[in-house]
Amino acid sequence: MGSRPFERVLVANRGEIACRIIATLDRLGIESVAVHSDADRGSLHVAMASIAVPLGGATPADSYLRGEAIIQAAIDTVQAGVGDLVYLVGSREAALALDPWFVPVDAAIVGIVDGVDTP
């Protein structure tokens, strides 16, 4: 494989989706960062990831839905991200403004994944 545009990706998701992304990153030789709640610290996506970052809290509102915590995890580990960050910051444009190396997921895909309409 030639040079990669990045060496590490933060996966701002959990469960099967995160596992698939992490497995693909692993096959590509790219490190993965998983974020997790206190309740999910023993989850498969956390075990599969190169790096795990706790977000605190047991509920989604206290962990995965804390956009500022996910953004901080990205800044601390990779300054980039994939997953629900577009949804959390409100738009693709807001996500791109955070960092030019941010790799946003189309907001429509995020909405399908979450089962909710995106902003």
C-alpha positions in Angstrom: 0.0 0.0 0.0 1.3 3.5 -0.8 1.4 6.5 1.4 -1.8 7.1 3.5 -3.4 10.5 4.0 -3.6 9.7 7.7 -2.3 7.1 10.2 -5.1 7.1 12.7 -8.9 7.5 12.7 -11.3 8.1 15.6 -14.4 6.0 15.2 -17.2 8.0 16.9 -19.7 5.1 16.9 -20.2 1.8 18.7 -21.4 -1.7 18.2 -21.4 -3.5 14.9 -20.7 -0.4 12.8 -17.7 0.5 14.8 -16.4 -3.0 14.7 -16.7 -3.1 10.9 -14.9 0.3 10.5 -12.1 -0.8 13.0 -11.6 -4.1 11.2 -11.3 -2.3 7.8 -8.9 0.2 9.3 -6.8 -2.7 10.7 -6.7 -4.3 7.3 -5.6 -1.1 5.8 -2.8 -0.7 8.4 -4.5 2.4 9.9 -4.7 2.8 13.7 -8.2 3.2 15.2 -9.4 5.1 18.2 -12.6 4.0 19.9 -14.6 6.2 22.2 -16.7 4.5 24.8 -19.1 5.1 27.8 -18.4 3.6 31.2 -21.0 1.0 30.5 -19.3 0.0 27.2 -15.7 -0.2 28.4 -15.7 -4.0 27.9 -17.4 -3.9 24.4 -15.9 -5.5 21.3 -15.3 -2.2 19.5 -13.2 -1.0 22.5 -11.1 -4.3 22.5 -10.6 -4.1 18.7 -9.4 -0.5 18.6 -5.7 0.5 18.7 -6.6 3.1 21.3 -9.7 3.5 23.6 -10.8 6.8 25.0 -13.4 6.9 27.8 -16.1 9.5 27.5 -17.5 8.8 31.0 -21.1 8.3 31.9 -23.2 5.2 31.5 -26.0 6.6 29.3 -25.6 8.0 25.7 -26.6 11.5 27.0 -23.6 11.3 29.4 -21.2 9.9 26.9 -21.7 9.4 23.1 -24.0 12.5 22.7 -21.5 14.8 24.4 -20.1 16.3 21.2 -17.5 18.3 23.1 -16.1 15.1 24.6 -15.8 13.4 21.2 -14.2 16.5 19.7 -11.7 16.6 22.6 -11.0 12.9 22.1 -10.2 13.6 18.4 -8.0 16.5 19.3 -6.1 14.5 21.9 -5.6 11.5 19.7 -5.8 12.2 16.0 -7.4 15.6 15.2 -9.7 13.8 12.9 -12.8 11.6 13.1 -15.4 9.4 11.4 -19.0 8.8 12.5 -21.4 10.8 14.5 -19.3 13.9 14.7 -21.1 15.6 11.8 -24.4 14.9 13.6 -23.1 16.2 16.9 -21.7 19.5 15.6 -24.7 20.1 13.4 -23.4 20.0 9.9 -20.6 18.9 7.5 -19.4 22.5 7.3 -19.1 22.8 11.1 -17.1 19.5 11.2 -14.8 20.7 8.4 -14.2 23.9 10.2 -12.9 22.0 13.2 -9.9 20.6 11.3 -8.9 20.3 7.6 -8.1 16.6 8.2 -11.5 15.8 9.5 -13.1 13.0 7.4 -16.8 13.5 7.6 -19.5 11.0 6.9 -22.4 12.1 4.8 -25.1 13.5 7.2 -27.7 11.3 5.4 -25.7 8.2 6.3 -25.3 9.3 9.9 -29.1 9.7 10.0 -29.7 6.2 8.7 -27.3 4.8 11.1 -28.8 6.6 14.1 -32.4 6.0 12.9 -33.1 9.7 13.2 -33.3 12.7 10.9 -30.1 14.7 10.7 -30.2 18.5 11.3 
